[in-house]
Amino acid sequence: MGTQQMLLIALGVILVGIAVVVGINLTQASFSDQIKDMAIKQLHEVGSLANAYRAMPTEMGGGGGTYTGFQLVKQLEEDALAWTYDFRFGSDNLYIYLISKAVVYENKHLYVLGFYQGGDLEYIQVYDPAESGWKVVYRK
């Protein structure tokens, strides 16, 4: 084999290696964005259930104008493979924390916080470990 052929083979191997690295990086970024979008969707779903509970009279098993006593329905509790939920509520406000069980960046998880006040969504914040900080994705 000549020197020119060896250089072409080496150049081909280098180009294939670069293409593989770029492909992996694009897939990882896409996965992180998908997890973030699913978390925001899940937060909206839980928030709408909480607002329905708040609006329902206490005689019918609801909160009677408060979030106090709100619990997740069985279907969402069984989503334990994807999310961990935590609630902090007062009579007229509700904090919903979602923690992804999927690792999105260097063995760290994605956190999403939603705040409801008086039945309205006030803001959603996302903590993305890749960006090392909380970012507001929605504010009323």
C-alpha positions in Angstrom: 0.0 0.0 0.0 1.2 3.4 -0.9 1.5 6.4 1.4 -1.4 8.2 -0.3 -3.7 5.2 0.3 -2.7 5.1 4.0 -3.4 8.8 4.4 -6.9 8.4 2.8 -7.7 5.5 5.1 -6.6 7.6 8.2 -8.6 10.6 7.0 -11.7 8.4 6.5 -11.3 7.0 10.0 -11.0 10.5 11.5 -14.1 11.7 9.6 -16.2 8.7 10.7 -15.0 9.3 14.4 -16.0 13.0 14.2 -19.4 12.1 12.7 -20.1 9.5 15.5 -19.2 12.1 18.2 -21.5 14.8 16.7 -24.3 12.2 16.4 -24.0 11.2 20.0 -24.0 14.9 21.2 -27.1 15.7 19.1 -29.0 12.7 20.5 -28.1 13.6 24.1 -29.3 17.2 23.6 -32.5 15.9 22.0 -33.1 13.5 24.9 -32.7 16.2 27.5 -35.2 18.5 25.6 -37.7 15.7 25.4 -37.4 15.0 29.2 -37.9 18.7 29.8 -41.0 18.9 27.6 -42.5 15.8 29.2 -41.9 17.2 32.6 -43.7 20.5 31.8 -46.6 18.5 30.2 -46.8 16.3 33.4 -46.8 19.4 35.6 -49.8 20.8 33.7 -51.6 17.6 34.0 -51.1 17.4 37.8 -52.0 21.1 38.1 -55.2 20.7 36.3 -56.2 17.8 38.6 -55.3 19.9 41.6 -57.4 22.8 40.3 -60.3 20.4 39.7 -60.0 19.2 43.3 -59.9 22.8 44.5 -63.0 23.7 42.6 -65.0 20.7 43.8 -67.2 21.2 46.9 -66.1 19.3 50.0 -69.4 17.4 50.1 -68.3 15.8 46.8 -64.8 14.9 48.0 -63.1 18.1 46.8 -61.2 20.9 48.5 -64.0 23.4 48.7 -61.9 26.3 47.4 -58.5 25.1 48.8 -55.8 22.7 47.8 -55.5 21.2 51.2 -55.8 17.4 51.1 -55.0 17.1 47.4 -53.5 13.7 46.4 -52.5 12.2 43.1 -54.9 9.8 41.3 -53.7 6.3 41.1 -52.7 6.5 37.4 -50.2 9.2 38.1 -48.8 7.6 41.2 -48.1 4.5 39.0 -45.9 6.7 36.8 -43.2 6.2 39.4 -40.8 5.0 36.7 -40.5 8.6 35.3 -41.2 11.1 38.0 -41.1 11.7 41.7 -43.7 14.2 43.0 -43.7 16.5 46.0 -46.4 19.0 46.9 -46.5 22.0 49.2 -49.8 23.6 49.6 -51.6 26.2 51.6 -55.3 27.1 51.5 -54.9 29.1 48.2 -51.6 28.1 46.8 -49.8 25.0 45.6 -46.2 24.2 44.7 -45.7 21.1 42.5 -42.2 19.6 42.3 -41.4 17.0 39.7 -38.0 15.2 39.7 -37.1 13.1 36.8 -35.8 9.6 37.5 -34.0 9.7 34.2 -30.5 11.1 34.3 -30.2 14.0 31.9 -26.6 15.2 32.5 -23.6 13.8 34.3 -25.6 11.6 36.8 -28.0 14.5 37.6 -31.7 14.8 37.3 -34.1 17.4 35.9 -36.3 19.3 38.4 -39.5 21.2 37.5 -41.4 23.5 39.8 -44.8 24.9 39.2 -46.6 27.4 41.4 -50.4 27.8 41.4 -52.1 30.7 43.2 -55.9 30.9 43.4 -56.4 28.3 40.7 -54.1 30.0 38.2 -50.7 28.9 37.1 -48.3 31.6 38.1 -45.0 30.3 36.9 -43.0 27.2 35.9 -39.3 26.9 36.5 -36.9 24.2 35.3 -33.6 23.2 36.8 -31.5 21.7 34.0 -28.2 20.4 35.3 -26.6 21.0 31.9 -27.3 24.7 32.3 -26.5 24.7 36.1 -29.4 26.9 37.2 -33.2 27.5 37.4 -34.8 28.9 34.3 -38.3 30.4 34.2 -40.1 28.8 31.2 -43.5 30.4 32.0 -44.6 33.4 34.0 -48.2 34.7 34.1 
